[in-house]
Amino acid sequence: MEAVSLGRRLVSLARGERGANENQSVRRVAAMNGLSRRIVLASGIILAVWCGTVGAQGQPEGQLTIAFDASIAPTFLDPAETPGIGTPFVFLYAMHDALIKPLPGNDMAPCLAESWKESPDGLAYEFKLRQGLKFHNGDPFTADDVKFSFQRYKGAAAKLLHDRVKAVDVLDPYRVRFVLDKPWPDFLLFYATPATGAAWIVPRKYIEKVGEEGFRRQPVGLGPYRFVRQSPGVELVLEANEQYWRKKPSIKTVVIKGVPDRTTRLAMLKTGEADIGYLMVGVEAATIKADPKLRLVKVIPPAAWWLDFPEQWNPKSPWSDRRVRLAATMAVDKQALNEAERLGFSRLTGSIIPSVMEFALRLEPYPYDPTHAKRLLTEAGYPNGFDAGELTPLPPFTTMGEAVANYLAAVGIRTRVRGMERATFMEAWRTRSRQGVYVTVTAAPGNASSRIENFVISTAPYATGGYPDIDDLFRQQAQERDRGKRQALLHQIQRLMHERVMYGGIFEPATLHGIGPRVEEAGVGLSAQLYFTSPWEDMRLKKQ
């Protein structure tokens, strides 16, 4: 399916052009006074229309229940904790809001920021904020909250952002300027897209009043739904924010239940206990597809599944030998996995970087060839195979992990599948001393550079080692403002990753969700950048 290119928009933004709102395209804020006056006037008119529209919409009604595919970690509700994966954005899109985020028809839609501009020297980015907004507790949204949220942020790429941003200047309550230490072509990508959670805004005064623990117990945001209560890990209850700037939600109450077991999610969908069942794959997906009362919907977001070999940097481990890593990759029948897990809808890949991303190099997967895989193991000194320890799949995709383990065992690589909760997995995945094999995925938007920064270079949070030549190439591309030269550097990195079999690419997954009969609009695929149901305010139940 077609995906809107996040990269093309980021390139235009890097030249100083601003994003478009959902109804009209507003060009870069220029220094021309006449143009500035017209933009201010237009913004006032648009804001008035929005306010009138929100007031005129009917009252939210009904309850939507979602069977989510993992336990709901409290960190998922706090933008400052966002790792370099897509899962937390399910909750951030509901409870919080960002300066800029993907919305239907625009991968860089202005949200809390009405507009932005880059200085000619590439050293400053100024954001003009939307006025008149309030957090769920009534506190007004201002530039102070933007600065506070950035300084508080400690998730994916936090060190990079804090190192590269020299200052955050509050110019007035509705203008904020980020000053860089040197030109950085990817600033907007790392700051203002779901590659990180840095531009998702939390209330400074509220957090200073209740403290971090108070915010964890009772989070407050700017999103279309406000927090009501939670049973950590088990259930989250949200209520419509009728003053949400973009659109008043039509559904009054949303209940999200953490249900890691896929068969239980299917049963809840069939009985009507749940209206949406997240990430329904394999037999359960086929069951939904065959049921006339249910719908199976899909989207192929910018995601990739791969085999992760964390011990490849240990010279005493079999995984330090490229032939062993290649044998493991060639042992896995990727198309058969696609058919079994995703009903054949996914795209096979030899990379961890989705082909739709900016600067991605399309790489075909190594072929399925168990005979050659055994030959490679023999050449590496393991004619009888070896015990590779634990194989850990991203929860709750146990069947995916079991299938990979069976393929590896067929060529002599013996593993034991280890299951764990999603939040525990995320902590383990970031541990540099982890061992065995990981079968994992991320659906966080970004570009090739952001993926490499998170997973490939020596200092990446999800890496256990790295190559000096790749680190050097990455530093070069991060400062290169010429698009063609930058793409060449990033393509060179991706070729080296593939040639060295740093990872075993599997597929770019079709994300499948089960939808019950009460749901009119589930929000799946409205933005090709997102794998989950979104925007929440666009979701609708059928009229009874």
C-alpha positions as CSV (number, residue, x, y, z in Angstrom):
1,M,0.0,0.0,0.0
2,E,1.1,3.6,-0.5
3,A,2.6,5.5,2.4
4,V,3.0,9.3,2.5
5,S,6.7,10.1,2.6
6,L,7.7,11.5,5.9
7,G,11.1,12.2,4.4
8,R,9.9,14.5,1.7
9,R,8.0,16.7,4.2
10,L,11.1,16.8,6.5
11,V,13.2,18.0,3.6
12,S,10.9,20.8,2.8
13,L,10.7,21.7,6.5
14,A,14.5,21.8,6.6
15,R,14.4,24.5,4.0
16,G,12.2,26.5,6.3
17,E,8.7,25.6,5.0
18,R,6.0,24.9,7.5
19,G,3.5,22.0,7.7
20,A,0.0,22.2,6.5
21,N,-3.1,22.0,8.7
22,E,-5.9,19.6,7.8
23,N,-7.9,22.1,5.8
24,Q,-5.4,24.4,4.1
25,S,-1.6,24.7,3.4
26,V,0.0,27.7,5.2
27,R,3.4,28.7,3.9
28,R,6.5,29.6,5.8
29,V,6.2,32.5,8.2
30,A,8.2,35.2,6.3
31,A,9.7,38.5,7.4
32,M,7.2,40.4,5.2
33,N,4.9,42.4,7.4
34,G,1.9,42.2,5.1
35,L,2.1,38.4,4.9
36,S,2.5,38.2,8.7
37,R,-0.6,40.2,9.2
38,R,-2.6,38.1,6.8
39,I,-1.4,34.9,8.6
40,V,-2.4,36.2,12.0
41,L,-5.8,37.2,10.7
42,A,-6.3,33.8,9.0
43,S,-5.2,32.0,12.2
44,G,-7.8,34.0,14.2
45,I,-10.5,33.1,11.7
46,I,-9.6,29.4,11.7
47,L,-9.4,29.3,15.5
48,A,-12.9,30.8,15.7
49,V,-14.2,28.3,13.2
50,W,-12.6,25.4,15.2
51,C,-14.1,26.7,18.4
52,G,-17.5,27.0,16.8
53,T,-17.2,23.5,15.3
54,V,-16.2,22.0,18.7
55,G,-19.2,23.7,20.3
56,A,-21.6,22.6,17.7
57,Q,-20.7,18.9,17.7
58,G,-23.0,16.6,19.6
59,Q,-22.1,15.3,23.0
60,P,-19.8,12.2,23.3
61,E,-21.8,9.0,23.9
62,G,-21.1,5.3,24.6
63,Q,-18.1,3.3,25.6
64,L,-15.5,1.7,23.4
65,T,-13.5,-1.2,24.9
66,I,-10.1,-2.2,23.5
67,A,-8.3,-5.5,24.2
68,F,-4.7,-4.3,24.0
69,D,-1.9,-6.8,23.1
70,A,0.3,-6.1,26.2
71,S,0.1,-5.2,29.8
72,I,-0.2,-1.4,30.2
73,A,3.0,-0.1,31.8
74,P,2.6,3.2,33.6
75,T,5.6,4.6,31.6
76,F,3.4,4.3,28.5
77,L,1.4,7.2,29.8
78,D,4.4,9.6,30.2
79,P,5.9,11.2,27.1
80,A,9.2,11.7,28.9
81,E,9.7,7.9,29.1
82,T,9.1,7.2,25.4
83,P,11.6,4.6,24.0
84,G,12.3,4.2,20.3
85,I,9.3,2.0,19.6
86,G,5.7,2.6,18.6
87,T,3.8,1.1,21.6
88,P,3.6,4.1,23.9
89,F,2.2,6.3,21.2
90,V,-1.1,4.4,21.4
91,F,-1.6,6.1,24.7
92,L,0.1,9.4,24.0
93,Y,-2.2,10.0,21.0
94,A,-5.2,9.5,23.4
95,M,-4.1,11.5,26.5
96,H,-1.4,13.9,25.2
97,D,-0.6,16.1,22.3
98,A,2.5,17.2,20.4
99,L,3.8,20.3,18.7
100,I,3.7,18.3,15.4
101,K,2.5,14.8,14.7
102,P,1.2,12.5,11.9
103,L,-2.5,13.0,11.2
104,P,-4.6,11.8,8.3
105,G,-3.2,13.3,5.1
106,N,-0.2,15.0,6.7
107,D,2.8,13.2,8.3
108,M,3.9,16.6,9.8
109,A,0.6,18.1,10.8
110,P,0.8,21.3,13.0
111,C,-0.9,20.6,16.3
112,L,0.1,22.5,19.4
113,A,2.5,24.4,17.1
114,E,0.5,26.3,14.5
115,S,3.7,27.0,12.5
116,W,7.4,26.8,12.6
117,K,10.4,28.2,10.7
118,E,14.1,27.4,10.4
119,S,16.7,30.2,10.5
120,P,18.8,30.6,7.2
121,D,21.9,29.3,9.0
122,G,20.1,26.2,10.2
123,L,20.9,27.0,13.9
124,A,17.5,27.9,15.2
125,Y,13.9,26.7,14.9
126,E,11.1,28.9,16.1
127,F,7.6,27.5,16.9
128,K,4.4,29.6,17.1
129,L,2.1,27.9,19.5
130,R,-1.7,27.5,19.4
131,Q,-3.4,29.8,21.8
132,G,-6.3,29.3,24.2
133,L,-5.6,25.6,25.0
134,K,-5.8,24.1,28.5
135,F,-4.5,21.0,30.0
136,H,-7.1,18.5,31.4
137,N,-6.7,20.1,34.9
138,G,-7.4,23.6,33.6
139,D,-3.8,24.9,33.5
140,P,-3.2,27.0,30.3
141,F,-0.7,25.7,27.7
142,T,2.2,28.0,27.1
143,A,5.8,28.0,25.9
144,D,7.0,27.4,29.4
145,D,5.4,23.9,29.2
146,V,7.3,23.3,25.9
147,K,10.6,24.2,27.4
148,F,9.9,22.2,30.6
149,S,8.8,19.1,28.7
150,F,12.0,19.2,26.6
151,Q,14.2,19.5,29.6
152,R,12.4,16.7,31.4
153,Y,12.5,14.3,28.5
154,K,14.7,11.2,29.1
155,G,13.4,8.8,26.4
156,A,14.9,7.7,23.0
157,A,17.6,10.0,21.7
158,A,17.4,12.2,24.8
159,K,21.1,12.6,25.1
160,L,21.5,13.4,21.5
161,L,18.8,16.1,21.7
162,H,20.1,17.6,24.9
163,D,23.6,17.7,23.5
164,R,22.7,19.3,20.3
165,V,20.2,21.9,21.6
166,K,22.2,24.7,23.1
167,A,19.3,26.7,24.4
168,V,15.5,26.8,24.5
169,D,14.3,30.4,24.6
170,V,10.8,31.4,25.6
171,L,10.2,34.5,23.5
172,D,6.7,35.1,24.8
173,P,3.9,32.8,26.1
174,Y,3.2,31.5,22.6
175,R,6.6,31.5,20.9
176,V,9.6,29.3,21.7
177,R,12.9,29.0,19.9
178,F,15.3,26.0,19.9
179,V,19.0,27.0,19.3
180,L,21.4,24.3,18.1
181,D,25.1,24.1,18.7
182,K,25.6,23.5,14.9
183,P,23.3,22.8,11.9
184,W,21.4,19.5,12.3
185,P,19.3,18.4,9.3
186,D,17.4,15.9,11.4
187,F,16.4,18.2,14.3
188,L,12.8,18.2,13.4
189,L,12.7,14.5,12.8
190,F,14.3,13.7,16.2
191,Y,12.4,16.4,18.1
192,A,9.0,16.7,16.4
193,T,8.0,13.3,15.0
194,P,7.2,10.0,16.8
195,A,10.8,9.0,16.4
196,T,10.9,10.3,20.0
197,G,8.5,11.7,22.5
198,A,10.4,14.9,23.1
199,A,7.7,17.3,21.5
200,W,4.8,15.8,23.5
201,I,3.9,18.4,26.1
202,V,3.2,18.0,29.8
203,P,2.0,20.7,32.3
204,R,5.0,22.3,34.1
205,K,3.0,23.8,37.0
206,Y,1.0,20.6,37.7
207,I,4.1,18.4,37.8
208,E,6.0,20.9,40.0
209,K,3.0,20.8,42.4
210,V,2.3,17.0,42.6
211,G,5.8,15.7,41.8
212,E,6.8,12.9,39.5
213,E,5.0,10.2,41.5
214,G,1.9,12.3,41.5
215,F,2.0,12.7,37.8
216,R,2.6,8.9,37.4
217,R,-0.5,8.2,39.5
218,Q,-2.7,10.9,37.8
219,P,-1.3,12.0,34.4
220,V,-2.6,15.1,32.9
221,G,-2.3,16.0,29.2
222,L,-3.7,18.0,26.3
223,G,-5.1,15.1,24.3
224,P,-8.6,14.2,23.1
225,Y,-9.1,11.9,26.2
226,R,-8.4,12.6,29.8
227,F,-7.3,10.1,32.4
228,V,-9.9,8.7,34.8
229,R,-8.3,5.7,36.5
230,Q,-6.1,2.8,36.0
231,S,-5.3,-0.6,37.4
232,P,-1.6,-0.7,36.5
233,G,-0.9,-3.3,33.8
234,V,-4.6,-4.4,33.6
235,E,-6.9,-1.5,32.7
236,L,-7.0,2.2,31.7
237,V,-10.2,4.2,31.7
238,L,-10.3,7.5,29.7
239,E,-13.0,10.1,29.2
240,A,-13.6,12.4,26.3
241,N,-12.1,15.9,26.4
242,E,-14.9,17.9,25.0
243,Q,-12.7,21.0,24.5
244,Y,-10.1,19.3,22.4
245,W,-8.9,21.8,19.8
246,R,-9.1,19.6,16.7
247,K,-12.4,17.8,17.1
248,K,-14.7,16.8,20.0
249,P,-14.5,13.0,20.4
250,S,-17.8,11.2,19.6
251,I,-17.1,8.4,22.1
252,K,-17.5,9.4,25.7
253,T,-15.5,6.6,27.4
254,V,-12.6,4.5,26.3
255,V,-11.6,1.4,28.3
256,I,-8.2,-0.2,27.3
257,K,-7.6,-3.6,28.8
258,G,-4.1,-5.2,28.8
259,V,-4.7,-8.7,27.3
260,P,-1.4,-10.2,26.2
261,D,-3.0,-13.6,25.3
262,R,-4.2,-13.5,21.7
263,T,-6.9,-16.2,22.2
264,T,-8.4,-14.2,25.0
265,R,-8.5,-11.1,22.9
266,L,-10.3,-13.1,20.2
267,A,-12.8,-14.5,22.7
268,M,-13.5,-11.0,24.0
269,L,-14.1,-9.8,20.5
270,K,-16.5,-12.6,19.7
271,T,-18.5,-12.1,22.9
272,G,-18.7,-8.4,22.5
273,E,-16.6,-7.8,25.7
274,A,-14.2,-5.9,23.5
275,D,-14.9,-3.8,20.4
276,I,-11.3,-3.9,19.1
277,G,-8.7,-6.6,19.4
278,Y,-5.2,-5.3,18.9
279,L,-2.6,-7.2,16.8
280,M,-4.5,-10.3,15.8
281,V,-2.2,-12.6,13.8
282,G,-2.0,-16.2,12.8
283,V,-5.0,-18.5,13.4
284,E,-6.9,-15.8,15.3
285,A,-6.5,-13.4,12.4
286,A,-7.9,-16.1,10.0
287,T,-10.8,-16.7,12.4
288,I,-11.7,-13.0,12.4
289,K,-11.5,-12.8,8.6
290,A,-13.9,-15.8,8.3
291,D,-16.4,-14.4,10.8
292,P,-19.2,-12.3,9.0
293,K,-19.8,-10.4,12.2
294,L,-16.2,-9.2,12.6
295,R,-13.8,-7.3,10.4
296,L,-10.0,-7.8,10.0
297,V,-8.3,-4.5,9.1
298,K,-4.7,-4.0,8.2
299,V,-2.1,-1.3,7.8
300,I,1.6,-1.6,6.8
301,P,3.3,1.1,8.9
302,P,7.0,1.9,8.8
303,A,8.0,-1.2,10.8
304,A,10.4,-4.1,10.4
305,W,10.8,-7.5,12.2
306,W,14.4,-8.9,12.5
307,L,16.6,-11.3,14.3
308,D,18.9,-9.5,16.7
309,F,22.2,-11.0,17.6
310,P,23.4,-9.2,20.7
311,E,26.4,-11.5,21.3
312,Q,28.0,-10.8,17.9
313,W,30.5,-8.4,19.6
314,N,31.7,-11.1,22.0
315,P,34.7,-12.8,20.4
316,K,34.1,-16.0,22.4
317,S,30.5,-16.3,21.1
318,P,29.6,-18.3,18.0
319,W,27.6,-15.2,17.0
320,S,30.8,-13.3,16.4
321,D,31.3,-15.3,13.2
322,R,29.4,-13.7,10.3
323,R,28.9,-17.2,8.8
324,V,26.9,-18.2,11.9
325,R,24.7,-15.1,11.7
326,L,24.2,-15.7,8.0
327,A,23.3,-19.3,8.7
328,A,20.6,-18.3,11.2
329,T,19.2,-15.8,8.7
330,M,19.1,-18.3,5.9
331,A,17.5,-20.9,8.2
332,V,14.3,-18.9,8.6
333,D,11.6,-19.3,5.9
334,K,10.4,-15.7,5.9
335,Q,7.6,-16.1,3.4
336,A,6.2,-19.1,5.4
337,L,6.3,-16.9,8.5
338,N,4.5,-14.2,6.6
339,E,1.7,-16.6,5.6
340,A,1.4,-18.1,9.1
341,E,1.6,-14.9,11.1
342,R,0.3,-12.2,8.8
343,L,-1.8,-14.1,6.2
344,G,0.8,-13.2,3.6
345,F,0.1,-9.4,3.7
346,S,3.6,-8.4,4.9
347,R,6.6,-7.3,2.7
348,L,9.8,-9.4,3.1
349,T,13.0,-7.4,3.8
350,G,16.7,-7.8,4.4
351,S,16.9,-4.7,6.5
352,I,15.8,-3.3,9.9
353,I,14.9,0.0,8.2
354,P,11.4,0.0,6.5
355,S,11.6,0.7,2.7
356,V,9.1,3.6,2.9
357,M,11.3,5.6,5.2
358,E,13.4,8.5,3.9
359,F,16.9,7.5,3.0
360,A,16.0,3.8,3.2
361,L,18.0,1.4,0.9
362,R,15.7,-1.4,-0.3
363,L,17.5,-4.7,0.5
364,E,16.1,-8.1,-0.4
365,P,16.3,-10.7,2.4
366,Y,18.9,-13.5,2.3
367,P,17.1,-16.5,0.8
368,Y,15.7,-19.4,2.7
369,D,18.3,-22.2,2.3
370,P,18.7,-24.5,5.2
371,T,21.2,-26.7,3.3
372,H,23.5,-23.8,2.8
373,A,22.9,-22.7,6.4
374,K,24.2,-26.1,7.7
375,R,27.2,-25.8,5.4
376,L,28.0,-22.4,6.8
377,L,27.8,-23.7,10.4
378,T,30.2,-26.5,9.4
379,E,32.6,-24.0,7.9
380,A,32.5,-22.0,11.1
381,G,33.4,-25.0,13.2
382,Y,29.9,-26.1,14.3
383,P,29.1,-29.2,12.2
384,N,26.7,-30.4,15.0
385,G,25.3,-27.0,15.6
386,F,25.4,-25.3,19.1
387,D,23.4,-24.3,22.0
388,A,22.5,-20.6,21.5
389,G,20.7,-20.1,24.9
390,E,17.4,-18.2,25.0
391,L,15.4,-16.9,22.1
392,T,13.3,-13.9,23.2
393,P,10.4,-12.7,21.0
394,L,8.8,-9.3,21.5
395,P,5.7,-10.0,23.6
396,P,3.1,-11.2,23.0
397,F,4.3,-12.7,19.7
398,T,5.1,-16.1,21.2
399,T,4.1,-18.1,18.1
400,M,6.5,-16.0,16.0
401,G,9.3,-16.8,18.4
402,E,8.5,-20.5,18.5
403,A,8.4,-20.7,14.7
404,V,11.9,-19.0,14.4
405,A,13.2,-21.3,17.1
406,N,12.0,-24.3,15.1
407,Y,13.7,-23.1,11.9
408,L,16.9,-22.5,13.8
409,A,16.7,-26.0,15.4
410,A,16.3,-27.6,12.0
411,V,19.9,-26.5,11.1
412,G,21.4,-27.2,14.5
413,I,21.0,-23.9,16.4
414,R,19.3,-24.9,19.6
415,T,17.4,-22.3,21.6
416,R,14.8,-22.0,24.4
417,V,11.9,-19.6,23.8
418,R,11.6,-17.1,26.7
419,G,8.4,-15.2,27.3
420,M,8.0,-12.0,29.3
421,E,5.8,-8.9,29.8
422,R,6.2,-6.1,27.2
423,A,7.7,-3.6,29.7
424,T,10.2,-6.2,31.0
425,F,11.2,-7.0,27.4
426,M,11.8,-3.3,26.7
427,E,14.1,-3.1,29.7
428,A,16.0,-6.3,28.7
429,W,16.3,-5.2,25.1
430,R,18.2,-2.0,26.2
431,T,20.6,-4.1,28.3
432,R,24.0,-4.2,26.7
433,S,24.9,-7.5,28.4
434,R,21.9,-9.4,27.0
435,Q,22.5,-12.7,25.4
436,G,20.9,-15.3,23.0
437,V,18.7,-14.2,20.1
438,Y,16.0,-11.6,20.1
439,V,13.1,-11.7,17.6
440,T,11.9,-8.1,17.6
441,V,10.3,-5.2,15.8
442,T,9.8,-1.4,16.1
443,A,7.1,0.7,14.4
444,A,8.4,4.1,15.5
445,P,8.3,6.6,12.7
446,G,11.4,8.4,11.6
447,N,14.0,8.0,8.8
448,A,17.0,5.8,8.2
449,S,19.1,8.1,10.3
450,S,16.9,7.8,13.4
451,R,16.8,4.0,13.1
452,I,20.5,3.8,12.9
453,E,20.9,6.2,15.8
454,N,18.6,4.0,18.0
455,F,19.8,0.5,16.9
456,V,23.1,0.4,15.0
457,I,25.8,2.8,16.1
458,S,28.0,1.9,19.1
459,T,26.2,4.3,21.5
460,A,22.7,3.3,20.4
461,P,20.4,2.5,23.3
462,Y,19.5,-0.9,21.7
463,A,23.0,-1.8,20.5
464,T,25.5,-4.0,22.3
465,G,28.4,-2.9,20.2
466,G,29.3,-1.3,16.9
467,Y,31.8,-0.7,14.1
468,P,34.1,2.4,14.1
469,D,33.6,2.9,10.4
470,I,29.8,2.9,10.7
471,D,30.0,5.3,13.6
472,D,32.2,7.6,11.5
473,L,29.9,7.5,8.5
474,F,26.9,8.3,10.8
475,R,28.7,11.4,12.3
476,Q,29.4,12.6,8.7
477,Q,25.8,12.2,7.5
478,A,24.4,13.9,10.7
479,Q,26.1,17.1,9.7
480,E,25.6,16.9,5.9
481,R,23.0,19.3,4.6
482,D,23.3,18.2,1.0
483,R,20.5,15.7,0.5
484,G,22.3,13.6,-2.2
485,K,25.5,13.3,-0.3
486,R,23.7,12.5,2.9
487,Q,21.7,9.7,1.2
488,A,24.9,8.2,-0.2
489,L,26.4,8.0,3.3
490,L,23.3,6.5,4.8
491,H,23.0,3.9,1.9
492,Q,26.7,3.0,2.5
493,I,25.9,2.3,6.2
494,Q,22.9,0.1,5.3
495,R,25.0,-1.9,2.8
496,L,27.6,-2.5,5.5
497,M,24.9,-3.6,7.9
498,H,23.6,-6.1,5.4
499,E,27.0,-7.4,4.2
500,R,28.1,-8.0,7.8
501,V,24.8,-9.6,8.7
502,M,24.5,-7.4,11.8
503,Y,20.8,-8.3,11.8
504,G,18.6,-10.9,10.1
505,G,15.8,-9.0,8.4
506,I,12.4,-10.9,8.2
507,F,9.5,-8.7,7.0
508,E,7.8,-5.3,7.2
509,P,4.7,-6.4,9.0
510,A,1.1,-5.9,8.0
511,T,-0.5,-5.0,11.3
512,L,-3.8,-6.7,11.7
513,H,-6.6,-5.7,14.1
514,G,-9.9,-7.3,14.8
515,I,-13.0,-5.0,14.8
516,G,-16.3,-5.8,16.4
517,P,-19.8,-5.0,15.0
518,R,-20.4,-1.9,17.1
519,V,-17.5,0.1,15.5
520,E,-18.1,2.3,12.5
521,E,-14.7,4.0,12.3
522,A,-11.8,2.2,14.0
523,G,-9.1,4.7,12.9
524,V,-6.8,2.0,11.5
525,G,-4.8,3.2,8.5
526,L,-6.0,6.8,8.6
527,S,-2.3,7.6,8.9
528,A,0.1,5.3,7.1
529,Q,2.8,6.2,9.7
530,L,0.9,4.6,12.6
531,Y,0.1,1.0,13.3
532,F,-2.6,1.6,15.9
533,T,-6.1,3.1,16.0
534,S,-5.7,6.8,15.5
535,P,-6.6,9.6,15.8
536,W,-8.8,8.7,18.7
537,E,-11.1,11.7,18.1
538,D,-11.9,10.3,14.6
539,M,-13.1,7.0,15.9
540,R,-16.9,6.4,15.9
541,L,-19.4,3.8,17.1
542,K,-22.4,2.9,15.0
543,K,-25.6,4.7,15.8
544,Q,-27.9,2.4,17.9
